[in-house]
């Protein structure tokens, strides 16, 4: 401290107005957390999405949107997606006064059978429209300002790199040096060009149309979706990048493309693509949050979801062990894989969903679970049920011990899979809806306890 600040009457010690904490590092953390909360509140996402972001994601997305804003400065009243989609679709620049045209362009991503994607020459996703979730299952916040190669099939990464280069001839790694690692950007191998070394931006030489397989959380076969990327290389202005010697770099080319599925979607997929929703859970699958679409599909509020206890209380009894098996897999590998099961809605009806759950880590440790879910029609759900393998590593009598370390082992209950679900229905007749009975020593938070809380009417 400066000598002049030692004993000034009426002056408050630094930190005294912030709770009176005498720990400088704690005060610093509190100030940092408050600023991060303010920064998160400025992001253009719904509150339920912002609530699920960790600190690094807030900083990553803030940096991404600041870069995007620099690019779109001078674009008038066009939004991010509109400003990208307009030139890709051959629409001329729109003046700030033509609000009707702005509104039309802004709605184009929903009308397209695909999503807008902008990738820098280094392989960084500069921008993605929110409709990426309808096709790949990843939310916009999951991919922006991340390496695109983390999403692309290993065999297709060289083709994507080739199309990022203006002459379709990217520089190769010198002999004896390893190629760029899978999933990482090309910052070290990107070539910096001067504008006079490149063809005109409106040249047909910079047009691109190629096919790549992208990771897809909604695919139930290979886990990848073949996409046709059609667009062109354009200059990415306003980035203020500098070279190693500190000199300013001219704008570099980036790929502006519309990504559409190679195979046209079925009628069922078109009907359900706009109802994909996400939920957040504790590690034992207890619900924590649900987005707006999920509230529409299931009918519950977030408060109602949290008050019901374990998330297995919403799962059909015949699907419980199947979900538990994938739950265990997710805790071991970080991702559950595609899981098709039935959820109980507020109207006491069963809704088929196709879900993919993944762990979200904080400081190297799993903190919570995020699940992306797509509603299915009954015909689709029934088809998955007929294909489901019944060879499970545990039964109702021991399943809860594997997940929750429960000491309860109710031996008097038959396995419902032995009689194809008939005993499940008769078993439910002795349970009242919403009950929390400890009959025969059953823990209500166990798998069997959760299933027994269903009223017989729902079956």
VENBEL-V814893 format. One record per residue. N is the residue number from 1. RES is the residue in one small letter. SS is DSSP state (@ for helix, = for strand, . for the rest). Layout:
n | res | ss
N | RES | SS
N | RES | SS
This chain:
n | res | ss
1 | x | .
2 | x | .
3 | x | @
4 | x | @
5 | x | @
6 | x | .
7 | x | .
8 | x | .
9 | x | .
10 | x | .
11 | x | .
12 | x | .
13 | x | .
14 | x | .
15 | x | .
16 | x | @
17 | x | @
18 | x | @
19 | x | .
20 | x | .
21 | x | .
22 | x | .
23 | x | .
24 | x | @
25 | x | @
26 | x | @
27 | x | @
28 | x | @
29 | x | @
30 | x | @
31 | x | @
32 | x | @
33 | x | @
34 | x | @
35 | x | @
36 | x | @
37 | x | @
38 | x | @
39 | x | @
40 | x | @
41 | x | @
42 | x | .
43 | x | .
44 | x | .
45 | x | .
46 | x | .
47 | x | @
48 | x | @
49 | x | @
50 | x | @
51 | x | @
52 | x | .
53 | x | .
54 | x | .
55 | x | @
56 | x | @
57 | x | @
58 | x | @
59 | x | @
60 | x | @
61 | x | @
62 | x | @
63 | x | @
64 | x | @
65 | x | @
66 | x | @
67 | x | @
68 | x | @
69 | x | @
70 | x | @
71 | x | @
72 | x | @
73 | x | .
74 | x | .
75 | x | .
76 | x | .
77 | x | .
78 | x | .
79 | x | .
80 | x | @
81 | x | @
82 | x | @
83 | x | @
84 | x | @
85 | x | @
86 | x | @
87 | x | @
88 | x | @
89 | x | .
90 | x | .
91 | x | .
92 | x | .
93 | x | .
94 | x | .
95 | x | .
96 | x | .
97 | x | .
98 | x | .
99 | x | @
100 | x | @
101 | x | @
102 | x | @
103 | x | @
104 | x | @
105 | x | @
106 | x | @
107 | x | .
108 | x | @
109 | x | @
110 | x | @
111 | x | @
112 | x | .
113 | x | .
114 | x | =
115 | x | =
116 | x | =
117 | x | =
118 | x | =
119 | x | =
120 | x | =
121 | x | .
122 | x | .
123 | x | .
124 | x | =
125 | x | =
126 | x | =
127 | x | =
128 | x | =
129 | x | .
130 | x | .
131 | x | .
132 | x | @
133 | x | @
134 | x | @
135 | x | @
136 | x | @
137 | x | .
138 | x | .
139 | x | .
140 | x | @
141 | x | @
142 | x | @
143 | x | @
144 | x | .
145 | x | .
146 | x | .
147 | x | =
148 | x | @
149 | x | @
150 | x | @
151 | x | .
152 | x | =
153 | x | .
154 | x | @
155 | x | @
156 | x | @
157 | x | @
158 | x | @
159 | x | @
160 | x | @
161 | x | @
162 | x | @
163 | x | @
164 | x | @
165 | x | .
166 | x | .
167 | x | .
168 | x | .
169 | x | .
170 | x | .
171 | x | .
172 | x | .
173 | x | .
174 | x | .
175 | x | .
176 | x | .
177 | x | .
178 | x | .
179 | x | .
180 | x | .
181 | x | .
182 | x | .
183 | x | .
184 | x | .
185 | x | .
186 | x | .
187 | x | .
188 | x | .
189 | x | .
190 | x | .
191 | x | .
192 | x | .
193 | x | .
194 | x | .
195 | x | @
196 | x | @
197 | x | @
198 | x | .
199 | x | .
200 | x | .
201 | x | .
202 | x | .
203 | x | .
204 | x | @
205 | x | @
206 | x | @
207 | x | =
208 | x | =
209 | x | =
210 | x | =
211 | x | =
212 | x | =
213 | x | =
214 | x | =
215 | x | =
216 | x | .
217 | x | .
218 | x | .
219 | x | .
220 | x | .
221 | x | .
222 | x | .
223 | x | .
224 | x | =
225 | x | =
226 | x | =
227 | x | =
228 | x | =
229 | x | =
230 | x | =
231 | x | =
232 | x | =
233 | x | =
234 | x | =
235 | x | =
236 | x | =
237 | x | .
238 | x | .
239 | x | .
240 | x | .
241 | x | .
242 | x | =
243 | x | .
244 | x | .
245 | x | .
246 | x | .
247 | x | .
248 | x | =
249 | x | .
250 | x | .
251 | x | .
252 | x | =
253 | x | =
254 | x | =
255 | x | =
256 | x | =
257 | x | =
258 | x | =
259 | x | =
260 | x | =
261 | x | =
262 | x | .
263 | x | .
264 | x | .
265 | x | .
266 | x | .
267 | x | @
268 | x | @
269 | x | @
270 | x | @
271 | x | @
272 | x | @
273 | x | @
274 | x | @
275 | x | @
276 | x | .
277 | x | =
278 | x | =
279 | x | =
280 | x | =
281 | x | =
282 | x | .
283 | x | .
284 | x | .
285 | x | .
286 | x | .
287 | x | =
288 | x | =
289 | x | =
290 | x | =
291 | x | .
292 | x | @
293 | x | @
294 | x | @
295 | x | @
296 | x | @
297 | x | @
298 | x | @
299 | x | .
300 | x | .
301 | x | .
302 | x | @
303 | x | @
304 | x | @
305 | x | @
306 | x | @
307 | x | @
308 | x | .
309 | x | .
310 | x | .
311 | x | @
312 | x | @
313 | x | @
314 | x | @
315 | x | =
316 | x | .
317 | x | @
318 | x | @
319 | x | @
320 | x | @
321 | x | @
322 | x | @
323 | x | @
324 | x | @
325 | x | @
326 | x | @
327 | x | @
328 | x | @
329 | x | @
330 | x | @
331 | x | @
332 | x | @
333 | x | @
334 | x | .
335 | x | =
336 | x | =
337 | x | =
338 | x | =
339 | x | =
340 | x | =
341 | x | =
342 | x | =
343 | x | =
344 | x | =
345 | x | .
346 | x | .
347 | x | .
348 | x | .
349 | x | .
350 | x | =
351 | x | =
352 | x | =
353 | x | =
354 | x | =
355 | x | =
356 | x | =
357 | x | =
358 | x | =
359 | x | =
360 | x | =
361 | x | =
362 | x | =
363 | x | .
364 | x | .
365 | x | =
366 | x | =
367 | x | =
368 | x | =
369 | x | =
370 | x | =
371 | x | =
372 | x | =
373 | x | =
374 | x | =
375 | x | =
376 | x | .
377 | x | .
378 | x | @
379 | x | @
380 | x | @
381 | x | @
382 | x | @
383 | x | @
384 | x | @
385 | x | @
386 | x | @
387 | x | @
388 | x | .
389 | x | .
390 | x | .
391 | x | .
392 | x | .
393 | x | .
394 | x | .
395 | x | .
396 | x | @
397 | x | @
398 | x | @
399 | x | @
400 | x | @
401 | x | @
402 | x | @
403 | x | @
404 | x | @
405 | x | .
406 | x | .
407 | x | .
408 | x | .
409 | x | .
410 | x | .
411 | x | .
412 | x | .
413 | x | .
414 | x | .
415 | x | .
416 | x | @
417 | x | @
418 | x | @
419 | x | @
420 | x | .
421 | x | .
422 | x | @
423 | x | @
424 | x | @
425 | x | @
426 | x | @
427 | x | @
428 | x | @
429 | x | .
430 | x | .
431 | x | .
432 | x | .
433 | x | .
434 | x | .
435 | x | .
436 | x | .
437 | x | .
438 | x | .
439 | x | @
440 | x | @
441 | x | @
442 | x | .
443 | x | .
444 | x | .
445 | x | .
446 | x | .
447 | x | @
448 | x | @
449 | x | @
450 | x | @
451 | x | @
452 | x | @
453 | x | .
454 | x | .
455 | x | .
456 | x | @
457 | x | @
458 | x | @
459 | x | .
